[in-house]
């Protein structure tokens, strides 16, 4: 299946999305949409693959999904904590062989969380977090948890933005 509209606009620059990546997650997103029937935004590393910040050259580990309504989380989703913080809960499902981590607003993260839903990147009816909010999230994860993968992704985001501004 080919994504019919494979262009998006980032920083007022018309860019192609990574169709291979989008086509990999498209069936999962469709199934998720059927299961939760709720507005959601894909965040984490998926938008970085989508717009080419990170190369899509190996299977993805998971999809991170933000939901406004906790009641939309399927009853069969497994509840876990993020970084062992009991106030930061995620709900896990496996859809079409891909782990889906869903979360709602965590206490103290309200401003960030609701901005995820503002100005998303839209691709074939699905919302992906924009680069600015992802950069902010990676900075927050580094500050709070010093995660190595976030350091790597933050550096890639900064290089990508610098390259775009030079064009």
N, C-alpha and C positions, 0 to 999 in steps of 0.2 A: 504494500500500500504506500502510496506517495502522498506526502503532505501537499495539498493543492496550493497553499500560499506559503512559500518558504522564505519570505522576506519579512523582517521586522525593522523597526526604527529604534536605534539606541543612540542617544546623544545627537539626535537629528541626522544620523547617518543611516542610510538604508543598508541593512545587513542581511545576509542569508543565515537561516538557522541551520543547525546540523540535523539534516533530515534523517540520517541513520539513527541518531540518538532519539529524536522525536518519535520515529516509527517504532523504536524499541519500547518506549514507555506509553505510547498511544493506547494500546489495548488495556494496559493497567489503569490508565487514567479514565478510560471509558467505563471499565468495570467498577472503579471506585465511584465514579459519578452515579452509576446505577445503584450502588449499595448505600451511599450516604445521602444522595439527593440534597446536597447542601453546597453552598458556595465554598470553595477552598482555593488556596494558593500553594503552588509547589515552590519550596525554597530549599535551602541547603546547597548541595553541589549541583543538583539537576539544572538550574538555570545557567550555571557556569559551563556545563557541557552543551546546553542548548545554543548558546551564542558564541561558543568557540573560545572561551577563556581557558578551559581545560580540554585537552584532547580526549575524545571518546575512543579509546583503543583497547579497552578491557571491559568486562561485565561490570555493571553498576552494583554497588552494595545494597543500596536502598533508595527509596524516595521519601523525602520529608514533606509532609503536608500540614498546613495550618488551617484549622477550622474555627469559625467563630462560635459555633454551638456545640457544646460537649454532648448534648443529646443526640447529635447526628452520628456519633461514633458507634459503629456496629457492636452489638452485644458480644460477639465472639472475638473481639479484639483483646489481646493480652495487655494488661496494664503493667508498665515498667516505670522506673524512675530514670531521669537523665542525670548522669554523673553522680548517682547515688543521693540526689537531693529529693527528699520526699515531697517537696513543694513543686517539683518540676516533673510532671507525669507525661508519659507518651503512651500511645496505644498502638500496638503492632498487629499487623495482618500480613499474610502472604497472599499476593494476588498474581496469578500467572507466573509464579516462580520468583517474583521480586518482593522483597520486604518493603512494606509501607509503614512508615512511622508517622502517626498522626498526633497532633498536639493542639491544645487550645491555649488561651492566654494564661501565662504563669504570673503569679503575684510579683510585682516589681518590674514586669516586662510589658506593661500595658501599652505604653507609648510606641515601643518598637513593634509589638504585635499588630496593632491596628494600622500602622503604616505599611505593613506587609500587603495590605489589601488596597492601598492607594497606588495609583500609577503602575499597575503590573504590566508585564510583557504578555500580550495576548497572542496565542497561537491556536488556531482552530478551536476556539471556544474555551481554551484552558488558560488559566492565569499562572504566571511564573513571577517570582519576586524580581524586582528590578536590581540592577547592579549596585546602586547606592545603598539600598537596605542590606544587601548581602555583604557589602564591604563593612558596614557598621556591625553586622552580626559577627563576622569573622573577627573583627577587632575586639568585640565583647567576649567572645569565646577564648581568645588568646589571653586577655586580661584576667578572666575568671578561672580558666582551666589550663592555660598554657598548652593547648593541644597542638601537636606538631602539624597535623594535616591542615589546621586552620592557618597556621603561619605560612605554609606553602601556598594555599589558596589565596590568602590575602596578598602575597607577593605577586601571584599571577593576575589578580584583579588590578593591582596598581600598574603592572606592565601593560595590561590590555587597555586600560583607560589612557595611559600615556601614549600608546600607539594610536588610539583613536583620535586623540587631540592633535596629534602630529599630521594626521591625514587631511 
